[in-house]
Amino acid sequence: GLFVGLLTGVILALVRENLDTTLYTVEQIEAVTKLPTIGRVPLVQSLQTLSNYYSRSDQQPQLEVFRRLRVNLLTTGSGNQSKVFLVTSAAPGEGKSTIAANLALTMAKSGRRVVMVDCNLHTPALHRIFDLPNDWGLTSVLTKLVGVPGVLQQSGFPNIVVITSGPGLPTPTSLPGL
């Protein structure tokens, strides 16, 4: 019985290890996607607000990470001046909106005009980050209640315009075209 139990445990551990397709390291992700890493944003325990970052010295280590990421993003690809970036992750709460907002702030501080669109219809956050109303936004455009110019909001930071997610929908999949 001891031998059978030990053997079963070893077999189950091997099966579980071989069936786990989760990517745990940057090297695993690069091997699967065959794409290089263009930047790493370290985990920060407590984030300050954007206005604190914007008004304080540019020598903060958190800002240097985003400046490097900005340079890497703008120098990769075809060299086209018009760039669109998508920030996404597999799970909620991983910092998509925070990364996007800080990257937008860094881009704007370098003189580029930035339009941010909050496409997270389930748990939108950009309106809170930029302290904007969420009465009109992406859902308003998609349901044809208003055109794009009607949902553009000045962020309070030079060169950054935000399109919030807009009012929630009972079922986002009921949007036209989805």
C-alpha positions, -999 to 999 in steps of 0.1 A, spaced: 0 0 0 29 24 8 46 17 -25 13 22 -45 5 54 -26 40 68 -33 39 58 -69 5 73 -74 16 106 -58 47 108 -81 26 100 -112 0 127 -102 27 153 -97 43 145 -131 9 147 -148 0 179 -132 34 195 -140 32 184 -177 -5 196 -181 2 231 -165 5 255 -194 9 286 -173 38 308 -182 56 318 -150 88 336 -162 97 363 -188 118 337 -206 89 313 -210 67 341 -224 94 351 -249 99 315 -260 62 310 -266 55 344 -283 89 346 -300 89 383 -291 114 402 -270 106 419 -237 104 456 -243 101 466 -206 94 454 -171 75 474 -146 84 464 -110 57 457 -84 52 487 -62 35 484 -28 18 518 -28 13 540 -58 11 578 -55 -15 596 -76 -6 609 -110 -7 645 -99 20 637 -73 42 621 -100 36 650 -124 43 678 -100 73 663 -83 108 658 -96 114 638 -127 142 619 -109 118 594 -93 127 557 -100 91 549 -109 91 575 -137 124 562 -151 108 528 -157 81 544 -178 105 566 -197 125 536 -207 93 518 -217 83 548 -238 116 548 -256 114 511 -263 78 513 -275 85 542 -298 116 527 -313 102 493 -321 83 485 -353 81 503 -386 90 538 -374 54 550 -381 48 581 -360 12 571 -353 12 544 -326 -15 525 -308 -8 506 -277 -29 481 -258 -23 474 -221 -40 442 -210 -36 413 -186 -52 380 -177 -67 389 -144 -83 419 -128 -63 440 -103 -29 435 -121 -24 473 -128 -35 477 -164 -50 511 -159 -22 523 -137 5 512 -162 -15 528 -191 -20 561 -172 17 564 -162 28 555 -197 4 581 -211 17 607 -187 53 599 -197 44 601 -234 26 634 -229 55 649 -209 78 642 -239 55 664 -260 33 638 -277 -4 640 -277 -21 610 -261 -57 598 -263 -65 572 -237 -96 549 -242 -109 529 -213 -122 497 -229 -127 479 -196 -165 478 -196 -167 456 -165 -144 474 -141 -135 508 -156 -108 528 -138 -95 556 -159 -123 580 -149 -112 575 -113 -75 578 -120 -80 611 -139 -109 623 -117 -133 626 -146 -171 619 -149 -181 586 -165 -215 598 -178 -205 595 -215 -178 574 -230 -170 544 -251 -203 527 -245 -221 559 -256 -202 559 -289 -207 521 -295 -245 524 -289 -245 555 -312 -259 579 -286 -231 604 -293 -201 607 -316 -165 605 -306 -160 643 -303 -188 642 -277 -169 619 -253 -134 634 -254 -125 648 -220 -95 669 -211 -76 650 -184 -62 680 -165 -27 671 -178 -13 687 -209 -15 666 -241 -37 639 -225 -73 634 -236 -94 605 -221 -124 586 -234 -139 569 -204 -158 536 -206 -191 554 -202 -222 542 -184 -224 505 -177 -244 482 -199 -264 453 -185 -247 429 -210 -217 444 -228 -219 416 -253 -252 431 -266 -233 460 -281 -236 462 -319 -209 441 -337 -201 419 -307 
